[in-house]
Structures are given as C-alpha cells and as structure tokens.
Amino acid sequence: QPGDTVTFTAPAGGLASGDGTLIGSLFGVAAASAAAGADVELVTRGVFDLPKAAGIDFAAGDKAYWATAAKAVTDVAAGNTLIGVATRATAIPAATVRVRLNGVAI
C-alpha cells in the first residue's frame, strides 16, 4: 500500500470533504465527508488549497504548519505541526494557501 490515502476514524464533529485534520501525528485532507466516529479516507500527499490563518502571508517554498485549534495553516512553528510547504505566494487578505503535503508523521 503506497499510503497516500489512509483510513482513520473521523474526529469529534466529523469532517467535510476537503477538511484538513491532524490525527495523532499525521495530517491529512478528508477525501469525503464523514460523521464523527465513522471511517474516513485521509489524503496524506498532494497539493491542496487549505484555510490560512489571518494575518499570515507565504512565499513559495515557505514551511506550512497546521494550527489545530484554528484549523488553519500558519507559518508559526511553535505549538504547531509541520505539514508541508506553500507552493505559491499568498498575501495576507487571502483565505487559503496552496500547500504540498509532506505525508510524514511528525
């Protein structure tokens, strides 16, 4: 199994298709919607447009971290989990950032 898509149990609150989530130490993007406690396929590699924390801008190649409480990508390493790199520059007013997931459990 290549492991680019992995089955996990959806967390409390469930997931909508395209939502990012951190399960333990592995980040993935839900391939389909799933209720809390149901099986959900998480894509762990690829390029996705993900919600971006307010007040943050990215240059292409900047490290991207997942801020679990905010459910958004940030450039702040402290207290957050490295999920990949930004693949294009994104200015502060943008709501999303394009991220290439690293597919690695941190």
N, C-alpha and C positions, 0 to 999 in steps of 0.2 A: 504494500500500500504506500503510495507516494506521500500521503499525509498532508496534501494541500488543502483537503477538506476533512474535518474531523467531527464525529458526532459527540455532542455533550448534552447535558441536561440544562434546559433553559433556566436562568436565574429567576429569583423573585421579580414579579412584574412582567415576566415574559420578554420576548424580543419581537420587533417588527423586522421584516426583510430589510437588509441593509444596515441594521444597527450594529455598532461595534460593541464588543464586550470583552472583559478580561475574566477568564475562568482560571482560577489559580494563578499560574504564571504565564499562561498562553493567551494571546489576544487573537480574536477572530471577528469576522463580519458574518452576520446571520444570512444564510442563503435563502431562507424563507421565514415567515412569521411562525412563532411557537409560543404557546402559553407556558407559564411557569411550571416547571417540573416535567415538561414534555421534551422529547428528543429534538435537537436542533442541529443542523449541519452548519458548522462554522468554517469559513474560508480563511486559511491562515497565510496564504501567499497571494500576491497580486497587487493591483493598483486600484485604490478606492478613493472616492470623494467622501471625506468624513467631517463631522462637525468640528469647528475650530473654536478654541477658547477666545473670548473677547479680548481685544487689545493686543493681540499677538500677530506679528507678520512673519512670514517664512521666505527664505531664499531657497532656490532649488538646491537640494542636497543637504539641507539642514536636518538634524535629527528630530524625529517626531515622537513625542511621549503621550501616553494615554493618561488623562486625569480622570480616574474612576468616578469620583464624586460629581464632577461636572459633566461626565460622559462626553468629553471633547478632547481634541488633540491640542497639545501645548508644546512650547519649546523649553519648559521648565523640567529639569531632570529630578530635582529633589522631591521625593514622595510620589513620583510617577513612574510608569513603566515604559521603557523604550519599545516602540512597535515598528519602527522603520524610518524612512526618510521622505521628506517632501520632494515631489518630482517637478514642481514648478513654483515660481514665486507667487506668493499670495499676500495681498495687502490687508491691513487692519480691518477695513469695513467688511471684507468677505466673510461669509458664514461658514464656508467649508475650505478644506485644504486637501489637495490630492497627495495621497501617501502610498508609497510602495511598502507593503508589509514585509517584515523580515522573516516571519514564520518561525521565529526562535523563541522558546520559552526562556524568560529571563529570571 
